Amino acid sequence: MGTENQTASYMDRINKLRDRVINATPTMDIENALILTKSFKKTEALPREMRKAQAFKDVCAEKTVTIWDNELIVGCSGKMARGGVLCADVCWSVLDKELDTISNRPYDPFYISEEDKKLFREEIKPYWLGRSNFEKWEAQAPQDIVDLKENAVIYIDRKAVRGPGELTPDYEELLSEGMDGIIAYIEQKKSEYDLSKPNHYPKIAYLNAMITAAEGMKILGERYRQEALRLAALETDDTRRGELEAVAQVFSRIPARPARTFHEAIQFVYLYHSSIFMEQNAASYNLGRIDQYLYPYYKADLEAGRITPEQAQELFCCTWVKLAEPCLFQDGVTAEYANGYTMFQNVCAGGIDKFGQDAVNDLSYMVIQASMDTMLYQPSLSVRYNLAKNPDSFLRKCADCINTGNGFPAFHNDEIGIRMMQNKGVPLHEAYDWNPCGCVETNLSGRIRGYVSADVNLGSIVEFIMNRGVHRKSGKKLGLDTGDPRSFTTYQEFADAAKKQIDYIIKKVVEANNVLDEVWDDRPVPFISLTFRNCIDTATDYAHGGTKYECGNGIIYDGIADFINSIAAVKELVFDKKMVTMDELIQALDADFVGFEAIQKKCLDAEKYGNDLDNPDRVAAEMMTHIAVNTNKQDSKYGKLMSGVLPVTAHVPLGKVVGALPSGRKAWTTLTDGLSPTGGTDVNGASAVLKSVAKIPHDLFSSGTLLNMKLSNELMKDERGPVNLMSLLKSACSLGVFHAQFNVVDKKVLMDAQKHPEQHKDLLIRVAGYTAYFVELCPEVQDEIIHRTVQEEFVPAKAGGCC
Amino acid sequence: MTVGRILRIEKLSTFDGDGLRTVIFLKGCPLGCRWCSTPESQKKTTDFGIHKNKCTNCFTCVDTCPEGAISHDDAGDIFTTDMTLCKDCRQCVDGCPAGARIAYGYNATVDEMLRELGKDSVFYYHSGGGVTVSGGEPLVQKDFVAALLEGCVMQGINTAVETSGHVPWENIENVLPWIDTLFYDLKHLDANIHRQITGVDNGLILENLKKIDETHRSFPVIVRMPVIPTLNDQDANIKALGLFCRGLKKLKEIQLLPYHRLGIETYRRLSLSYGLEGIRSPGDDEMNRKVDLLKDMGLRVRVGG
């Protein structure tokens, strides 16, 4: 059975580390913001990139440096575990607006002390007033975008209230060069510029900023070395003193010089990773293919007798607990769209190597084991599973991890991920090296920039088709007038109207993106750019198009099943079977089906997506292809736009503004998450769900697609359970489904957790592409999870036949 | 084209053969086992049921029926459908505002069924699964089942059949070429008791199994016995089962299926009284003891399918 390895010798330490994190209350951490503000006051006259770099260096030099008890891997973005690090330059005003409510807000509250409130008001706010990136976006957003935004037809503040994130540093390069190597490389590039030539100064100034940021990292490393030595000198326990001396030893090597050992390498990765948040707090900074870039260090240690597999496993587990520390700070509304504090720090195992061959190694299994041992909601563990190349033993390990019920790993179909990267313009041989990012996005370490910026509410799109562009809740005309649907004589006319509405909303998002791209240019990240080689080669920041490959912003589409089922119901009821007239249907929707229960029943009885049925699934294929292709056609400053289906928890708030739909859904209720069928409508079981979901062109949605499936805990009761699950996963891959995530929890536990949250503090649940503590989710999301159809097929309910 | 009477299809089943399977339950059964957990499978004709917790007693079903076939008792608890009048138009089901009325059973041609079964071929492929025909008693519909299984085999889909064995030999003979695994259900080895608890003699059943075992076909046979406390769970019966099975050349294993009461919900929906009130499912210890009895006789045996 797949469970945590409680008998392993390292679990005592891991359990202690884990308890410290679980028992910490999410708290606002403004120390970095105070240092940043002080720094910015001193650097008014310098170029903005240098100001950011200097502020980063100052944070490295002045921030609190703590090594907690039992730690082998050390470091922290802020000063406390489970801190919400405030990046004042991006979004100070968010905290300002919520200063007195954030401790008690319904979604992802953060405790903040009165003392910190005072410091915020007196030190941070006065300087940043009117200067933050978020304020610039609020001031420059076009009015029609504001209308769409305020009525939740689109949601586009997600990446304006924090950094954009969604990137993966080149850790292979970082480990092999160290900061000194990178600085030497920058110096060499700098020497190729000539201050006497026009336009070379900005390049030189930028490279100087990068060097400043790199020096900051070295300072921080040295401070950890000294702290470890200080504690070692005070330590009375011989074992612990030895551990602290080993930590000091690691920092005497890294981050300045290249890592030589596994311990140095994994500590270096964590130090760099945690430092990124000091430059710009954001979700989805990924560690990427950690089993690949750490393997040479592990192998060398193992061969030299410097490490045992168990010691390496312990270091992985220590790192995993560290990754569970940070909490995503964002505004209360955005938290409603993505709650659970999750930072989406994605780690990946499996896949293929740069020669296209099986890349699974010993560390691939350890990476999965670390999540089974720690049972924490972060990091986000993903696997790239290559059906043709990866061994069954690796898939079995994935199944065993799913069996633990911790919601991991997020299972990614490797071949589809590769195709998504190609669709972003990455050549095939480099696409082999892709890694999952955030929840289900695709990424390429050290080489690509591109992130999602907006959500589109497909529920509102249905309203616009039925109501000639009028938004039901506000009564405003926010969509296009595509004509009176009563005048449509064929399904084709209706489908064309739907496509026009989609094209219109895509155009509006494009307009918003063009403004955002300009506003966001004011967010340089010289420290992050250190691990994107092309940024050094071109002396151009990551934020300004310095990466080797670039994409336009991504659009997330929400309410897929509601949209498909609505279009399919109209097709079936009004046009194919003529059971309801368009006029009757419109009246019923206007009345939220009150007095029209017979029509609602017909709407609910119409064939639904998720059952492997031709009518709704053809609508799904047709409409989703249209959406992906037409999104991907749009140009932006940084490339073609991308599309994705990864709503996080956005389907909950977006549903609150959507009236009754032809799918039979009542007004103002939640929409359906990701690619999942609407709860309770997928009556043909898991295979039918996967078949329907596979009819959506996953590879065209290059920002990723997300499928949640809840499997009853009963599934794994039988010894054949994990093997059945393996078959299911292989089938999903053959079908072309990109991602699937499984909740293996039974309803009773969830309902009990709602009643007695204090008894279920560490109950993990998949929300939508990520894992969170169930008791920390808002009640609507909790209800939704409980309501979702449990795939009963695996329950050994009864043998077939008459017996 | 041969038409079958189908009760339902269950996808991704893991309990009636290897791997992930689609199980087709056919309508109609010559037996009337007292513990039957799928009473809706017994009659070949359509059964109508009511979700009791959904029904609002609006009597729309009664009013909509064009044949006037539906009646109800005074309390509105029991709805009766006169099957001599019913034309199976299903208006009562489609028109039920609460979605409470259920019809069990439908017709499908071999081609329609093959199309539906083919939908999950990728799941069969990766799991070593396939299609299982069950019931009711599937071999009553011998032509349909033979054509369906032949269609599966010709598409490379693994087949299994679960039968009570209580059909004329020619029905079995018809289907034998297309079977990859046979599940054969035995209930009691004593003819009299068998008649008491299933309504039929076990003579034909035992004779057919011996005949199957003598054929040149090479498929494995899995003998299944439900373990129903007080009705057939006596050690003597288990040992008799073991003795009979020891003589079978095709026997792969014996599966003992513990009695369960999950069918009660359907009895309520069909307004049928449940014959076995008061009997509990046997515990794990009890089942293991029976397994050991058979193992001691040198047989391969396990609990569950």
Interface residues (C-beta under 8 A of the other chain):
Chain A: E597 A598 K601 L604 D605 D612 N684 G685 A686 S687 A688 K691 D718 R720 N724 S727 L728 K730 S731 S734 L735 Q791 E793 F794 P796 A797 K798 A799 G800 G801 C802 C803
Chain B: E10 K11 L12 S13 T14 F15 D16 G19 L20 V23 F25 C29 L31 C33 C36 S37 T38 S41 D94 P97 G99 K119 D120 V122 F123 Y125 H126 S127 G128 G129 T132 S134 G135 G136 E137 E162 S164 F183 D185 R224 M225 P226 Q255 L257 H260 L262 G263 G304 G305
